[in-house]
């Protein structure tokens, strides 16, 4: 993969890149409608493929927030066309790296020294390039290390990048009115946090120390004296990316073991720490040769306030979903229903969320749950497809729910998908024994 010698950092440069991408997408639509005039049965698959290719190509050279949004969308397997999911998933750990001279220059800027002055050995070519930074192997005093270097200009371009992708997100998620601003502010806040590697180091230490009680989980050690706000140094962890592992012919016992560790890791964070690793994509986990799960990235941590935690998990109980009075009360508490809703909107969204919650909370209703059950995934896919084609929902205000839903739902969506890929059968309340 060709490396990058420069990254557009100015607002005008970055906007220009996205404008060029928009022109390409416009051309794809012209071609599609031209073909459809000749053959009305022409499928949208080619259009989706072309658009996904052009959008990804435009974002990968920008890196930063724009590419991070693509990464987030790639987790929504039942929301976007397959072509987008497959192409955007590359943003998890497969994008063009910075060239060696640019790495050296960036390192000196952020740590005050060149890599060769800090480490005994430093590999100039990255082993992993993602949306916000790239990772290099290094050695110091006999320790094998992973050094994450943030791309130039990423932190400074967050607000302007989000302003550029905002119109696309508004259309895609049917967001209307000024209330949608709270979701964009939440994304901006988390992205700003993700560019602060000192914060990530502190979060990593706190959460990994607390979660060390969970069996079959491993975490790297972080080195404050070799880190800065834009450079993060940790132990090099040997293992296979979870996304690669799940494509192999692994046995069900190992899948269950890894799945149980993953489930306990997340439930412990949510219920004991009230803070959670909110970026559960395959690039953030490794599987060791000993069959342990390794968590390697704690940049995106979501705090769960009490006023959201309580009604959110009360709605995971079947008796509350089926009690009309309690159900409505919780929907208002979580801002899913609003005082300005019409009677038609109230009935529509009440029915939608009752069906949705009945499906999504079903793992919590049993002692054990099989995430490899295709029936469960068919229900999710059918619900998503049905409502994505519903013309009625497009006419209503799509601003539904507290801003905290954004990262908590993303966490559960990602977790469920990883457990499905592992075909894991888990004990649902196993995590409780670690909470004492």
C-alpha positions as CSV (number, residue, x, y, z in Angstrom):
1,X,0.0,0.0,0.0
2,X,1.4,3.4,-1.0
3,X,2.4,5.6,1.9
4,X,1.4,9.3,2.3
5,X,4.0,12.1,2.2
6,X,1.4,14.7,3.2
7,X,-2.1,15.0,4.8
8,X,-4.4,17.9,4.0
9,X,-4.6,19.8,7.3
10,X,-6.2,23.1,6.3
11,X,-10.0,23.5,6.3
12,X,-10.0,24.6,2.6
13,X,-7.8,21.7,1.5
14,X,-9.9,19.2,3.3
15,X,-13.2,20.7,2.1
16,X,-11.8,20.6,-1.5
17,X,-11.1,16.9,-1.2
18,X,-14.6,16.2,-0.1
19,X,-16.1,18.4,-2.9
20,X,-14.2,16.2,-5.4
21,X,-15.6,13.1,-3.8
22,X,-19.1,14.6,-4.1
23,X,-18.6,15.3,-7.8
24,X,-17.6,11.6,-8.3
25,X,-20.7,10.5,-6.4
26,X,-22.9,12.7,-8.6
27,X,-21.3,11.1,-11.7
28,X,-22.1,7.7,-10.3
29,X,-25.8,8.6,-9.9
30,X,-25.9,10.0,-13.5
31,X,-24.5,6.6,-14.8
32,X,-27.0,4.7,-12.6
33,X,-30.1,6.6,-13.8
34,X,-28.9,6.4,-17.4
35,X,-28.7,2.6,-17.1
36,X,-32.1,2.5,-15.3
37,X,-33.7,4.3,-18.2
38,X,-32.5,1.6,-20.6
39,X,-33.2,-1.3,-18.1
40,X,-35.7,-0.5,-15.3
41,X,-34.6,-3.6,-13.4
42,X,-31.1,-2.3,-13.0
43,X,-29.9,-3.0,-9.4
44,X,-28.5,-0.4,-7.0
45,X,-25.7,-2.8,-6.1
46,X,-23.2,-1.3,-8.6
47,X,-24.2,2.3,-7.5
48,X,-23.5,1.3,-3.9
49,X,-20.2,-0.3,-4.8
50,X,-19.0,2.8,-6.8
51,X,-20.2,5.3,-4.1
52,X,-18.6,3.3,-1.3
53,X,-15.3,3.1,-3.2
54,X,-15.2,6.8,-4.0
55,X,-16.3,7.9,-0.5
56,X,-13.6,5.7,1.1
57,X,-10.9,6.8,-1.3
58,X,-11.7,10.4,-0.4
59,X,-11.8,9.9,3.3
60,X,-8.7,7.6,3.6
61,X,-6.3,10.4,2.5
62,X,-7.9,12.9,4.9
63,X,-7.7,10.5,7.9
64,X,-9.0,11.9,11.2
65,X,-12.6,12.5,12.1
66,X,-14.0,12.0,8.6
67,X,-12.4,8.5,8.4
68,X,-13.5,7.7,12.0
69,X,-17.1,8.3,11.0
70,X,-16.7,5.8,8.2
71,X,-15.3,3.4,10.8
72,X,-18.3,3.9,13.1
73,X,-20.7,3.3,10.2
74,X,-19.0,0.1,9.2
75,X,-20.2,-1.4,12.5
76,X,-23.8,-0.8,11.5
77,X,-24.1,-4.0,9.4
78,X,-27.9,-3.9,9.3
79,X,-28.2,-0.2,8.5
80,X,-26.0,0.3,5.4
81,X,-25.8,-1.5,2.1
82,X,-23.2,-4.3,2.2
83,X,-20.8,-2.5,-0.2
84,X,-20.5,0.4,2.3
85,X,-20.0,-1.9,5.3
86,X,-17.2,-3.9,3.5
87,X,-15.4,-0.8,2.2
88,X,-15.7,1.3,5.4
89,X,-14.6,-1.6,7.5
90,X,-11.1,-1.2,6.0
91,X,-10.9,2.0,8.0
92,X,-10.6,-0.1,11.1
93,X,-7.0,-1.1,10.5
94,X,-6.1,-0.8,6.8
95,X,-5.5,2.6,5.4
96,X,-2.5,4.2,3.7
97,X,0.3,4.9,6.3
98,X,2.5,8.0,6.7
99,X,5.8,7.8,4.8
100,X,9.0,7.3,6.9
101,X,10.2,10.9,6.5
102,X,6.8,12.2,7.6
103,X,6.7,9.8,10.6
104,X,10.1,11.1,11.7
105,X,9.1,14.7,11.4
106,X,5.8,14.1,13.2
107,X,7.6,12.2,16.1
108,X,10.1,15.0,16.6
109,X,7.2,17.6,16.7
110,X,5.2,15.6,19.3
111,X,7.9,14.2,21.6
112,X,10.8,16.7,21.0
113,X,13.2,14.0,19.8
114,X,13.6,11.7,16.8
115,X,12.5,8.0,17.2
116,X,16.1,6.8,17.0
117,X,17.0,9.1,19.9
118,X,14.3,7.5,22.1
119,X,14.3,3.8,21.3
120,X,17.0,1.2,20.8
121,X,15.2,0.1,17.7
122,X,12.3,1.7,15.8
123,X,10.8,0.3,12.6
124,X,10.2,3.2,10.1
125,X,7.3,1.4,8.4
126,X,4.1,1.1,10.3
127,X,2.5,-2.2,11.1
128,X,-1.0,-0.8,11.4
129,X,-2.6,2.4,10.1
130,X,-6.1,3.5,11.1
131,X,-8.2,6.6,11.2
132,X,-6.5,8.7,13.9
133,X,-3.0,7.3,14.2
134,X,-0.7,4.5,13.1
135,X,1.4,2.0,15.0
136,X,5.1,1.2,14.8
137,X,7.2,-1.6,16.4
138,X,10.0,-0.5,18.7
139,X,12.4,-1.9,21.3
140,X,13.9,-0.3,24.4
141,X,15.8,-2.0,27.3
142,X,14.8,-5.4,26.0
143,X,11.1,-4.6,25.9
144,X,9.1,-5.0,22.7
145,X,6.9,-2.0,22.3
146,X,4.1,-0.6,20.1
147,X,4.3,3.1,19.4
148,X,1.1,4.9,18.3
149,X,1.7,8.2,16.4
150,X,-1.2,10.5,15.8
151,X,-1.6,11.9,12.2
152,X,-0.7,15.6,11.8
153,X,-3.7,18.0,12.1
154,X,-6.2,15.4,13.2
155,X,-7.1,17.1,16.5
156,X,-7.3,20.6,15.0
157,X,-9.6,19.5,12.1
158,X,-12.3,17.7,14.2
159,X,-14.9,20.5,14.2
160,X,-14.5,21.4,10.5
161,X,-14.5,17.7,9.4
162,X,-17.7,17.1,11.3
163,X,-19.3,20.1,9.7
164,X,-18.4,18.7,6.3
165,X,-19.9,15.2,6.9
166,X,-22.9,16.6,8.9
167,X,-25.2,17.0,5.8
168,X,-24.6,13.3,4.8
169,X,-25.3,12.1,8.4
170,X,-28.5,14.2,8.7
171,X,-29.9,12.6,5.5
172,X,-28.7,9.1,6.3
173,X,-30.2,9.1,9.8
174,X,-33.2,11.3,9.2
175,X,-32.2,14.0,11.7
176,X,-34.3,17.1,11.7
177,X,-34.2,20.4,13.5
178,X,-31.9,22.0,16.1
179,X,-32.2,19.0,18.5
180,X,-29.9,17.0,16.2
181,X,-27.0,19.2,17.4
182,X,-26.7,17.3,20.6
183,X,-25.6,14.2,18.7
184,X,-23.0,16.0,16.7
185,X,-21.6,17.6,19.9
186,X,-21.4,14.2,21.6
187,X,-19.4,12.8,18.6
188,X,-17.2,15.9,18.6
189,X,-16.5,15.6,22.3
190,X,-15.6,11.9,22.1
191,X,-13.3,12.5,19.1
192,X,-11.5,15.3,20.9
193,X,-10.9,12.9,23.8
194,X,-9.6,10.2,21.4
195,X,-6.9,12.6,20.1
196,X,-5.6,13.1,23.7
197,X,-3.2,10.2,24.2
198,X,-2.4,11.3,27.8
199,X,-6.1,10.8,28.6
200,X,-6.1,7.5,26.8
201,X,-3.1,6.4,28.9
202,X,-4.9,7.3,32.1
203,X,-8.1,5.6,31.0
204,X,-6.2,2.5,29.9
205,X,-4.5,2.2,33.3
206,X,-7.7,2.6,35.3
207,X,-9.8,0.3,33.3
208,X,-7.3,-2.5,32.7
209,X,-6.4,-2.5,36.4
210,X,-10.1,-2.9,37.3
211,X,-10.8,-5.5,34.6
212,X,-7.7,-7.6,35.5
213,X,-10.0,-9.9,37.6
214,X,-11.7,-11.2,34.4
215,X,-10.3,-14.5,33.2
216,X,-8.9,-14.9,29.7
217,X,-8.4,-11.2,29.2
218,X,-5.0,-9.5,28.7
219,X,-4.0,-5.9,28.4
220,X,-0.7,-4.1,27.5
221,X,1.2,-2.0,29.9
222,X,1.5,1.7,29.0
223,X,4.6,3.9,29.4
224,X,4.1,7.5,30.5
225,X,7.8,8.4,30.1
226,X,7.6,7.4,26.4
227,X,4.3,9.1,25.6
228,X,2.9,12.5,25.0
229,X,-0.4,14.0,24.0
230,X,0.1,12.7,20.4
231,X,2.4,9.7,21.0
232,X,1.4,6.6,23.0
233,X,3.8,3.8,23.9
234,X,2.7,0.4,25.2
235,X,3.8,-3.2,25.3
236,X,3.8,-5.0,21.9
237,X,1.1,-7.7,22.1
238,X,1.4,-10.8,20.0
239,X,-1.8,-12.1,18.5
240,X,-4.2,-12.2,15.6
241,X,-6.8,-9.4,15.0
242,X,-10.2,-10.7,16.1
243,X,-11.6,-10.0,12.6
244,X,-8.9,-12.2,11.1
245,X,-9.4,-14.9,13.7
246,X,-13.1,-15.2,13.2
247,X,-12.5,-16.0,9.5
248,X,-10.5,-19.1,10.5
249,X,-11.8,-22.5,11.3
250,X,-11.7,-22.1,15.2
251,X,-13.5,-24.6,17.4
252,X,-16.6,-23.8,19.3
253,X,-15.1,-24.2,22.7
254,X,-12.5,-21.5,22.0
255,X,-15.2,-19.3,20.5
256,X,-17.3,-19.7,23.6
257,X,-14.2,-19.0,25.9
258,X,-13.3,-15.8,24.0
259,X,-17.0,-14.7,23.8
260,X,-17.5,-15.2,27.5
261,X,-14.4,-13.1,28.3
262,X,-15.6,-10.4,25.9
263,X,-19.1,-10.4,27.4
264,X,-17.8,-10.3,31.0
265,X,-15.4,-7.5,30.1
266,X,-18.2,-5.3,28.8
267,X,-20.8,-6.1,31.4
268,X,-18.3,-5.6,34.2
269,X,-17.4,-2.1,32.8
270,X,-21.0,-1.1,32.3
271,X,-22.4,-2.3,35.6
272,X,-19.4,-2.0,38.0
273,X,-17.4,0.9,36.5
274,X,-20.2,2.8,34.8
275,X,-17.6,3.5,32.1
276,X,-17.2,1.4,29.0
277,X,-14.8,0.8,26.1
278,X,-17.2,2.2,23.4
279,X,-15.3,1.2,20.3
280,X,-15.8,-2.6,20.0
281,X,-14.6,-3.2,16.5
282,X,-12.4,-6.2,15.5
283,X,-9.3,-4.0,15.1
284,X,-9.2,-3.2,18.8
285,X,-8.9,-6.9,19.9
286,X,-6.3,-9.6,19.4
287,X,-6.5,-13.3,20.1
288,X,-3.3,-14.7,21.6
289,X,-1.7,-18.0,20.8
290,X,-2.9,-19.2,24.3
291,X,-6.5,-18.4,23.4
292,X,-6.8,-15.2,25.4
293,X,-8.5,-12.0,24.3
294,X,-6.3,-8.9,24.3
295,X,-7.8,-5.4,24.4
296,X,-5.4,-2.9,22.8
297,X,-7.2,0.5,22.5
298,X,-8.9,2.6,25.1
299,X,-9.2,5.9,23.3
300,X,-13.0,5.9,23.3
301,X,-14.4,5.5,26.8
302,X,-18.0,6.4,27.5
303,X,-19.1,7.4,31.0
304,X,-22.7,6.3,31.8
305,X,-24.5,8.7,34.0
306,X,-27.0,7.4,36.6
307,X,-29.9,9.2,35.1
308,X,-29.4,7.3,31.8
309,X,-28.2,3.9,33.3
310,X,-31.2,3.3,35.4
311,X,-34.0,3.7,32.9
312,X,-31.9,2.2,30.1
313,X,-31.5,-1.1,31.9
314,X,-35.0,-1.0,33.4
315,X,-36.2,-1.2,29.8
316,X,-34.2,-4.4,29.4
317,X,-36.7,-6.2,31.7
318,X,-39.6,-7.9,29.9
319,X,-42.0,-6.9,32.7
320,X,-41.3,-3.2,32.0
321,X,-41.5,-3.6,28.3
322,X,-44.9,-5.2,28.7
323,X,-46.3,-2.8,31.3
324,X,-47.7,0.1,29.2
325,X,-47.5,2.7,31.9
326,X,-43.9,1.9,33.0
327,X,-42.8,1.5,29.4
328,X,-44.1,5.0,28.4
329,X,-42.6,6.6,31.5
330,X,-39.1,5.2,30.6
331,X,-39.4,6.3,26.9
332,X,-40.0,9.8,28.1
333,X,-37.1,9.6,30.6
334,X,-34.8,8.5,27.8
335,X,-36.1,11.2,25.5
336,X,-37.3,8.6,23.0
337,X,-40.7,10.3,23.2
338,X,-41.1,14.0,23.6
339,X,-43.9,16.3,24.9
340,X,-44.2,17.8,21.4
341,X,-44.9,14.5,19.6
342,X,-48.3,14.2,17.8
343,X,-50.5,11.3,18.7
344,X,-49.5,9.6,15.5
345,X,-45.8,9.9,16.4
346,X,-46.4,8.6,19.9
347,X,-48.1,5.5,18.7
348,X,-45.7,4.9,15.9
349,X,-42.5,5.2,18.0
350,X,-44.0,3.4,20.9
351,X,-44.7,0.4,18.7
352,X,-41.3,0.6,17.0
353,X,-39.3,0.7,20.2
354,X,-41.4,-2.0,21.9
355,X,-40.5,-4.3,19.0
356,X,-36.9,-3.2,18.9
357,X,-36.3,-3.5,22.6
358,X,-38.0,-6.9,22.7
359,X,-35.5,-8.2,20.2
360,X,-32.3,-6.3,21.3
361,X,-32.8,-7.0,25.0
362,X,-33.5,-10.7,24.5
363,X,-30.0,-11.8,25.6
364,X,-30.7,-10.3,29.1
365,X,-33.9,-12.4,29.5
366,X,-32.1,-15.8,29.7
367,X,-29.4,-17.5,31.8
368,X,-27.4,-18.3,28.7
369,X,-27.6,-16.9,25.2
370,X,-26.4,-18.2,21.8
371,X,-25.1,-15.2,19.7
372,X,-24.5,-17.6,16.8
373,X,-28.3,-18.1,16.6
374,X,-29.2,-17.0,13.1
375,X,-32.8,-16.6,14.1
376,X,-31.8,-13.7,16.4
377,X,-29.9,-12.0,13.6
378,X,-32.7,-12.5,11.1
379,X,-35.0,-10.7,13.5
380,X,-32.6,-7.7,13.7
381,X,-32.0,-7.7,9.9
382,X,-35.7,-7.9,9.1
383,X,-36.6,-5.1,11.5
384,X,-33.8,-2.9,10.1
385,X,-34.8,-3.6,6.5
386,X,-38.5,-3.0,7.2
387,X,-38.0,0.4,8.8
388,X,-35.3,1.6,6.4
389,X,-37.9,1.3,3.6
390,X,-40.8,2.8,5.7
391,X,-41.9,6.0,4.0
392,X,-43.8,7.1,7.1
393,X,-40.7,7.2,9.3
394,X,-38.9,9.5,6.8
395,X,-41.7,12.1,7.4
396,X,-41.2,12.1,11.1
397,X,-38.6,13.7,13.4
398,X,-35.7,11.2,13.6
399,X,-34.2,12.9,16.7
400,X,-35.0,10.1,19.2
401,X,-33.3,9.4,22.4
402,X,-30.8,10.9,24.8
403,X,-27.3,11.8,23.4
404,X,-26.0,8.9,25.5
405,X,-27.7,6.4,23.3
406,X,-25.2,7.2,20.5
407,X,-22.2,5.5,22.1
408,X,-24.0,3.0,24.3
409,X,-26.0,1.6,21.4
410,X,-22.9,1.6,19.3
411,X,-21.2,-0.4,22.1
412,X,-24.0,-3.0,22.2
413,X,-24.2,-3.2,18.4
414,X,-20.4,-3.8,18.1
415,X,-20.4,-6.2,21.0
416,X,-23.3,-8.3,19.6
417,X,-21.6,-8.4,16.2
418,X,-18.3,-9.6,17.6
419,X,-20.1,-12.3,19.7
420,X,-22.0,-13.3,16.6
421,X,-18.7,-13.6,14.6
422,X,-17.4,-15.8,17.4
423,X,-20.6,-17.9,17.4
424,X,-20.4,-17.5,21.2
425,X,-22.7,-19.1,23.7
426,X,-22.4,-17.1,26.9
427,X,-23.5,-17.2,30.5
428,X,-25.4,-13.9,30.8
429,X,-24.8,-13.1,34.5
430,X,-21.3,-14.6,34.8
431,X,-19.8,-11.1,35.2
432,X,-21.6,-10.6,38.6
433,X,-19.1,-12.7,40.5
434,X,-16.3,-10.3,39.6
435,X,-18.1,-7.2,40.9
436,X,-17.3,-7.8,44.6
